[in-house]
């Protein structure tokens, strides 16, 4: 990135903290860096769940929730005219957040549930919502005791046949891993 870009840090309390990258203090490679919760003066039990780096607020943000729902919102919704550092209601807080993904373009992702059902899908299947705190749409259908555990780029998911897990439409339940599956990560 460059020093004129902005960093947006999303937390599990549905807040977003914004900062221009030139406002970070310079450091050496041997230093451990800045501890973001202290740097942004976050609440004591608030944790970072994702971030976005942008210069022009192009693209979208995808928020994935434990209940299997996902929301895709324009990154431009986080642009402010003033230099506010904290934005509340950055995303819905009806269900715990599992993943925050910055989308520069539509891409293939893999969702894995707590009962190890796997579903590959393209983000173009998730409709764009203009309001930041939208509850989202169901992407992965889950049984009562199951939750969405993780969402990752498809290229990080190690399998020989991603098509076996691909959902043509959403919501979908996903499939259990094939026996020749070597690793989920």
C-alpha positions in Angstrom: 0.0 0.0 0.0 1.0 3.7 0.0 1.0 6.3 2.8 -2.0 8.0 1.3 -4.3 4.9 1.6 -6.7 4.3 4.4 -6.8 1.3 6.7 -10.3 0.2 8.0 -10.2 -2.2 10.9 -13.3 -4.2 11.7 -14.0 -5.5 15.2 -16.3 -8.1 16.7 -18.4 -5.3 18.3 -19.6 -4.2 14.9 -17.3 -1.2 14.9 -14.9 0.0 12.2 -11.8 2.1 13.0 -10.3 4.2 10.2 -6.8 5.6 9.9 -4.7 6.9 7.1 -1.6 4.8 6.8 0.8 7.7 7.1 -0.6 8.2 10.7 1.1 5.0 11.8 4.5 5.6 13.3 7.4 4.4 11.3 9.2 1.4 12.6 12.0 -1.1 11.8 11.6 -4.6 10.5 12.9 -5.9 13.9 10.1 -4.3 15.8 6.9 -6.2 16.4 4.7 -3.4 15.2 1.6 -1.7 16.7 -1.0 -3.5 18.8 -4.2 -2.4 17.1 -6.6 -2.6 20.1 -4.3 -0.2 22.0 -3.6 2.0 19.0 -7.3 2.6 18.3 -8.3 2.7 22.0 -10.8 -0.1 21.6 -13.0 -1.4 24.4 -11.3 -4.0 26.7 -13.2 -7.0 25.2 -13.2 -5.8 21.6 -11.1 -7.8 19.1 -10.0 -7.2 15.5 -11.8 -9.6 13.0 -10.7 -8.1 9.7 -9.4 -5.1 7.8 -9.5 -3.4 4.5 -6.9 -1.1 2.8 -8.1 1.3 0.2 -7.2 4.5 -1.7 -10.4 5.0 -3.6 -13.1 3.0 -1.7 -13.7 0.8 -4.8 -14.9 -2.8 -4.4 -17.0 -4.5 -1.7 -16.8 -6.0 1.8 -18.2 -9.4 2.5 -19.2 -10.1 6.1 -19.7 -13.8 7.0 -21.7 -14.7 10.1 -21.9 -17.8 12.3 -25.6 -18.4 11.4 -24.6 -19.0 7.7 -25.7 -15.6 6.5 -23.5 -13.2 4.5 -23.7 -9.5 3.6 -21.9 -7.9 0.7 -21.7 -4.1 1.1 -20.0 -1.4 -1.0 -16.7 -0.3 0.6 -17.8 3.3 -0.4 -20.3 3.0 2.5 -17.4 3.5 4.9 -16.1 6.6 3.3 -16.6 9.8 5.4 -16.2 13.4 4.6 -14.7 14.1 8.0 -11.8 12.3 9.6 -13.8 10.3 12.0 -11.8 7.4 13.5 -14.6 5.2 14.8 -17.7 4.1 12.8 -20.4 2.3 14.8 -22.9 -0.2 13.2 -20.2 -1.2 10.6 -22.1 -4.4 10.0 -25.0 -6.4 11.6 -24.5 -7.8 15.1 -27.3 -10.3 15.1 -24.8 -13.3 14.9 -21.1 -13.5 15.7 -18.8 -12.6 12.8 -16.7 -15.4 11.3 -14.9 -13.7 8.5 -14.4 -10.2 6.9 -13.2 -10.3 3.4 -12.3 -7.3 1.1 -13.5 -8.0 -2.5 -11.7 -6.1 -5.2 -13.6 -8.3 -7.7 -16.0 -11.3 -7.5 -14.2 -14.4 -6.5 -14.6 -18.0 -5.5 -14.7 -18.8 -1.7 -15.1 -21.9 0.4 -17.3 -22.0 3.5 -16.9 -24.8 6.1 -19.4 -25.5 8.9 -18.8 -26.8 12.4 -19.9 -30.3 11.2 -17.3 -30.2 8.4 -19.8 -29.6 5.6 -18.0 -27.8 2.8 -19.4 -25.5 0.2 -17.6 -23.6 -2.6 -19.4 -20.6 -4.1 -18.8 -17.5 -6.1 -19.4 -14.1 -4.4 -21.5 -12.9 -7.3 -24.3 -15.2 -5.9 -24.4 -12.9 -2.8 -26.5 -9.9 -3.6 -25.2 -6.4 -2.8 -26.8 -4.5 0.1 -26.4 -0.8 0.3 -26.9 -0.5 4.1 -23.9 -1.4 6.2 -25.8 -3.1 9.0 -28.0 -5.4 6.8 -28.6 -8.8 8.3 -27.5 -10.4 5.0 -28.8 -13.4 3.1 -28.6 -17.1 3.9 -25.7 -18.6 2.0 -25.1 -21.8 3.9 -28.0 -23.8 5.2 -27.1 -25.1 8.7 -28.7 -27.6 11.0 -29.8 -26.3 14.5 -26.6 -27.3 16.2 -24.2 -26.4 13.4 -22.5 -23.0 12.8 -20.4 -21.5 10.0 -16.8 -22.1 11.2 -14.7 -20.4 8.5 -14.7 -18.9 5.0 -11.5 -18.8 2.9 -10.4 -18.2 -0.7 -10.9 -21.3 -2.8 -7.2 -21.3 -3.8 -6.3 -21.9 -0.1 -8.6 -24.9 0.1 -6.6 -28.0 -0.9 -8.6 -30.4 -3.0 -8.3 -31.9 -6.5 -12.0 -31.5 -7.3 -13.4 -28.1 -6.2 -16.4 -28.7 -8.5 -17.7 -31.4 -6.1 -18.3 -28.7 -3.4 -19.5 -25.9 -5.7 -23.0 -24.6 -5.1 -24.9 -23.4 -8.2 -27.3 -21.4 -6.2 -27.6 -20.3 -2.6 -28.6 -21.1 0.1 -27.0 -24.6 0.0 -26.0 -27.1 2.6 -22.6 -28.1 1.2 -21.1 -31.6 1.1 -19.0 -33.7 3.5 -15.3 -34.0 2.6 -14.5 -36.8 0.1 -12.2 -39.5 1.6 -9.2 -38.5 -0.6 -9.4 -35.0 0.8 -6.0 -34.4 2.3 -6.5 -31.3 4.3 -9.2 -28.7 5.0 -6.6 -25.9 5.1 
